[in-house]
Amino acid sequence: MNTKRYCFSCDLKDDAKLIAAYKEYHKAGNAWPEITKSIKDAGIVDMEIYLTGNRMFMIMEVDEMFSLHKKAEMDAENPKVTEWENLMWKYQQELPWARDGEKWIALERIFQLE
């Protein structure tokens, strides 16, 4: 299976209690099952989120059927995903250069070991 990697960044609100609560939601087994199902159904075969301070980095490995546009459409039509995303906005904040309402910003790869 051919996969493609996407990397994104987003900030959490710089509040220790909010960061701790966000991390709790994302501990193994704590994400809502509808959310993990929607991720897998979109063609995402692996996803990891890393945190330093209040800045997060998400790495996604996707299969050939994955489309960012299709994932956004699927999410918009899924009430549980919408509920989750609204809940997560209580903890997240836009990056300073994000467009209005933009949450996760795609990262530009500037180096690859050859």
C-alpha positions as CSV (number, residue, x, y, z in Angstrom):
1,M,0.0,0.0,0.0
2,N,1.3,3.4,-1.0
3,T,0.9,6.1,1.7
4,K,1.4,9.8,1.8
5,R,2.4,11.9,4.9
6,Y,0.7,15.1,5.9
7,C,2.0,17.3,8.8
8,F,0.0,20.0,10.5
9,S,0.3,22.4,13.4
10,C,-2.1,24.0,15.8
11,D,-1.8,25.8,19.2
12,L,-3.5,25.0,22.4
13,K,-4.5,27.9,24.7
14,D,-1.6,28.6,27.0
15,D,-3.2,27.4,30.1
16,A,-1.8,24.4,32.1
17,K,-5.3,23.1,33.1
18,L,-6.7,23.3,29.6
19,I,-3.6,21.6,28.2
20,A,-3.9,18.8,30.7
21,A,-7.6,18.3,29.9
22,Y,-6.8,18.2,26.2
23,K,-4.1,15.6,26.7
24,E,-6.5,13.5,28.7
25,Y,-9.0,13.5,25.8
26,H,-6.2,12.2,23.6
27,K,-4.9,9.5,25.8
28,A,-5.1,6.0,24.4
29,G,-8.7,4.8,24.5
30,N,-10.2,8.3,25.5
31,A,-11.0,9.7,22.1
32,W,-14.6,9.1,21.2
33,P,-15.0,5.9,19.1
34,E,-16.9,7.9,16.4
35,I,-13.9,10.1,16.0
36,T,-11.4,7.4,15.5
37,K,-13.8,5.6,13.2
38,S,-14.2,8.8,11.1
39,I,-10.4,9.1,10.9
40,K,-9.9,5.6,9.7
41,D,-12.9,5.8,7.3
42,A,-11.3,8.7,5.6
43,G,-8.2,6.7,4.6
44,I,-6.0,7.8,7.5
45,V,-3.9,4.8,8.4
46,D,-1.9,6.4,11.2
47,M,-2.0,9.6,13.1
48,E,0.1,11.0,15.8
49,I,0.0,14.4,17.7
50,Y,3.1,15.8,19.4
51,L,3.1,18.7,21.9
52,T,5.8,21.2,23.0
53,G,4.6,23.9,25.3
54,N,1.3,24.8,23.8
55,R,2.2,24.1,20.1
56,M,1.0,20.8,18.6
57,F,2.2,18.9,15.5
58,M,0.1,16.3,13.9
59,I,1.5,13.6,11.5
60,M,-0.9,11.7,9.3
61,E,-0.1,8.7,7.1
62,V,-2.9,8.3,4.5
63,D,-3.7,5.8,1.8
64,E,-4.5,6.4,-1.8
65,M,-8.2,7.1,-1.2
66,F,-7.6,10.0,1.2
67,S,-8.5,13.5,0.2
68,L,-8.4,16.6,2.4
69,H,-11.4,18.0,0.7
70,K,-13.4,14.7,1.1
71,K,-12.4,14.4,4.8
72,A,-13.6,18.0,5.4
73,E,-17.0,17.1,3.7
74,M,-17.3,13.9,5.7
75,D,-16.6,15.8,9.0
76,A,-19.1,18.5,8.2
77,E,-21.8,15.8,7.7
78,N,-21.0,13.9,10.9
79,P,-22.7,15.4,14.0
80,K,-20.4,13.6,16.4
81,V,-17.3,14.9,14.6
82,T,-18.8,18.4,14.6
83,E,-19.5,18.0,18.4
84,W,-15.9,16.9,19.0
85,E,-14.4,19.7,16.9
86,N,-16.5,22.3,18.8
87,L,-15.4,20.8,22.1
88,M,-11.7,20.8,21.0
89,W,-12.0,24.5,20.1
90,K,-12.4,25.2,23.8
91,Y,-8.7,24.1,24.2
92,Q,-7.3,25.1,20.8
93,Q,-6.4,28.5,19.3
94,E,-5.5,29.6,15.9
95,L,-1.9,30.0,14.9
96,P,-1.1,33.7,14.5
97,W,-1.0,33.4,10.7
98,A,-4.1,31.3,10.3
99,R,-7.0,32.5,8.3
100,D,-10.3,33.1,10.2
101,G,-11.6,29.8,11.5
102,E,-8.6,27.8,10.3
103,K,-7.5,25.3,12.9
104,W,-4.7,22.9,11.8
105,I,-2.2,24.5,9.4
106,A,-0.3,22.3,6.9
107,L,3.5,22.3,7.4
108,E,5.9,22.9,4.6
109,R,8.7,20.3,4.4
110,I,12.0,22.1,4.1
111,F,14.4,19.2,4.5
112,Q,14.5,15.5,3.9
113,L,17.5,13.3,4.6
114,E,18.7,11.7,1.4
